[in-house]
Amino acid sequence: MAIQLFVPTYRVDECIEEIRQCLELGWTGIGFKTVEFESAWRAYTGHKHAHFVNSATAGLHLAVKILKQVHGWQDGDEIVSTPLTFVSTNHAILYEKMKVVFADVDEHLCMDPEDLERRIGPRTRAVMFVGLGGNTGQYADILAICRKHRLPLILDGAHMAGTRLHGEMPGKEADVAVYSFQAVKNLPTADSGMICFADEEMDGICRKYTWLGINKDTYTRTHSAGNYKWKYDVEYLGYKYHGNSVMAAIGLVQLRYLDEDNRFRRQVAQWYEDRLGHGSSRAKPIPVAADCESSRHLFMIESGNRDELLHVLNDNEIYPGVHYRDNTDYAMYAYGQGTCPRAHDMSGRILSLPMHLQLREEDVDRVCEIVAAHAKE
Ligand SMILES: *Cc1c(COP(=O)(O)O)cnc(C)c1O
């Protein structure tokens, strides 16, 4: 039997029941379940504001856009980010005509605080931190540097649904945190995400931007009866980025099980650690930061013969992944080549082993036997 990297799990009957409510009411768009999901997410995470969007990519774009607008940043101003991420993180910066400056990663494969300090210059305006695989890395140190230099922090929490640090949900200290509920993330819907601004005004601006820039306040304030619904104002060149009730219906069910599911993911990670960690094989697991209870979206190892190991695993019907290729290897970010040696080196060594809720201990045995037999320093 093949062992896949990701197999999303849905409590089908419960999802259908939530979706049924949308269909029976005839309300599948924004409102209804999106409002319910936003408030459930706020209650779960402790974020003051949460706005449901159609993807984390859309959320990251608006995070950069709104910070830029409110703070009056210029085109060409810089945001320090990581090269070891899904391109969506860095595209979000380019969408707003700002420049991505890359900082190298640490042993957790998250941004290295010391390298971040070296990258801060006169045009640096913000920092983008990615909690890779659910790991918090040196998040607290990154935050301290941001505070010291008065730089806003954007948290790409695409892998971090349910991650805790010192028992607390991280992200509330950031100026904005963005989560992904894409099809293969650890809280899968099909496509959606959540954007959580610390600031109420920015949350308000964001809600306009996700629906074409339409300002509903003008009619809700004066004409709540509904006759004047068409008499809204349009303040911004906004986007069609808001989420819908069908996605939110699935999200509501997934959220109920998130802690339980993440606990199982940590169990799977422990099975891997027991077999591959502590120097018992030449494949080295990427360490989770101390006091981080990771969502375990990913279980990553490094191996000196990564490509060969991928082939052997594939030959045995085991399908791992790579998260991620050093973004400076891509043509459009090639200007950053050579600036982050550790990220570059690790990008050739890392692989993500199968991690999902259908895995059994025997599956982990099978994967680890092959990894232990073939991994090289
Ligand atoms: C998946 C992912 C995104 C984008 O999420 P979408 O919801 O698919 O837009 C952003 N950043 C990281 C690190 C991701 O893994």
The ligand as an SDF file (V2000), in Angstrom:
LIG
                    3D

 15 15  0  0  0  0  0  0  0  0999 V2000
    0.2620   27.1070    1.8080 C   0  0  0  0  0  0  0  0  0  0  0  0
    1.0790   28.2520    2.2230 C   0  0  0  0  0  0  0  0  0  0  0  0
    0.7090   29.5670    1.9470 C   0  0  0  0  0  0  0  0  0  0  0  0
   -0.4680   29.9090    1.0750 C   0  0  0  0  0  0  0  0  0  0  0  0
   -1.6540   29.3710    1.5310 O   0  0  0  0  0  0  0  0  0  0  0  0
   -2.9440   29.3510    0.5660 P   0  0  0  0  0  0  0  0  0  0  0  0
   -4.0750   29.2660    1.5460 O   0  0  0  0  0  0  0  0  0  0  0  0
   -2.8130   28.1430   -0.2770 O   0  0  0  0  0  0  0  0  0  0  0  0
   -2.9590   30.5960   -0.2120 O   0  0  0  0  0  0  0  0  0  0  0  0
    1.4850   30.5970    2.4320 C   0  0  0  0  0  0  0  0  0  0  0  0
    2.6020   30.3550    3.1360 N   0  0  0  0  0  0  0  0  0  0  0  0
    3.0080   29.0930    3.4120 C   0  0  0  0  0  0  0  0  0  0  0  0
    4.2490   28.8970    4.2190 C   0  0  0  0  0  0  0  0  0  0  0  0
    2.2740   28.0110    2.9410 C   0  0  0  0  0  0  0  0  0  0  0  0
    2.6940   26.7670    3.1790 O   0  0  0  0  0  0  0  0  0  0  0  0
  1  2  1  0
  2  3  1  0
  2 14  2  0
  3  4  1  0
  3 10  2  0
  4  5  1  0
  5  6  1  0
  6  7  2  0
  6  8  1  0
  6  9  1  0
 10 11  1  0
 11 12  2  0
 12 13  1  0
 12 14  1  0
 14 15  1  0
M  END
$$$$
